[in-house]
Amino acid sequence: MYGPGGWRYGAPNFNDFGSPTLSDNNSNFGSGIYTFTVNGTSIPLNLTGDAYPNDPILTLSGGVWSGGKYLIDPSQSLSITTNAFSAYGTHLDDALFIYAAGGVRALQFHSAVPGANFLTYTVPAFTFVAGRDYDVGGGFIAAVDVNPVAALPGSWNAATYSVSTAIVVQAVPEPSIYLAMLAGLVGALGFAARRKLH
């Protein structure tokens, strides 16, 4: 199946054979050479080294946390920044990415931008629609084998280890954000009062 930005594997969900645990993932995809055939062209890729990046941590600004979601007024912009990819530049190529509102919004390769091991992207105001939830996230990719193929110009063929972090952003009108903040403050004050009474 072809998804946004590339071919996706793992029917029926086409989630690149996502696994619930690292050990499950490693049992399905151990080190070795994997060969893919695209439009009749074979592409061998050597997956080896267990080069999993450090965990990406996202810093958001422009909204507030409430009930496990990040609330944002859709008339405001949302800034997303990753922490540092500590092994950035130590493999054949490395990349950082941020996605929001249905697509990759920022993608940076070490081969193109060697000096910055973190990434920032600002989702413009009015990108989100009030009343909807959006998957937002970011991650790090360590490319341990890269195989350019002349028959597939413009393709990036790589064996990679990647780690990503995902959150849910809910677009709500500005008054709703203040109500959520107030509810959180009242809950915190009530909890503090109960602790003092006992």
C-alpha positions, 0 to 999 in steps of 0.5 A: 500500500502507498501511504503519505510519503512512501510505500507502507508494509504490514497488512492489514493495517499497513503500519510497517509491521509495528510491534507491541514490544522491542523484543517482538520487533527484533524477533520478526526482523533480526539482523540480515539482508532484506531485499525489496522489489519495486517496479521490477528493481531489486533493492537489497538492504543490510539491517544490522547494529541495533542502532535504535536512537534515544527516545524523542521528547517533544516540547510544545508551546501555544496550548495547555495539557488537559486529560492526556491531550494537548489543547490548542486554540486553532486560531493560534500557532503550535510550536513543536521542538524535539530534544537532541538526537544524541547519535545524529551523524554517526550512521550512514545517514540520520534524520529527524522528523515532525508530523502534524495534521495529517502529514510530515511537516519537517524532515531533516537529514544529517547529509543535508543539515549536519550541524543541528541535532534537534528539530523545530516546527511551527504549525501555522494558525488556522491549520487545525479545525475546532472540535477535532483531534490530531495525531502529532509527533516526532522522531529520530531515524538512524539509517545503517544502510543506504542504497541509491538506485538509478532506476528509481530516481528520487527514492530514498532506499534505506535500512533504518532503526527509528523511534518516535513519540506521538501525542494527541492535540485537540483543537478547541476554542480559546474559552474552552482552554481557559475552562480546562486550565481552571478545572485543573487548578480547582482539582489541584486546590481540592486535592491540596485541601484534602491532604491538609484535612487528613 
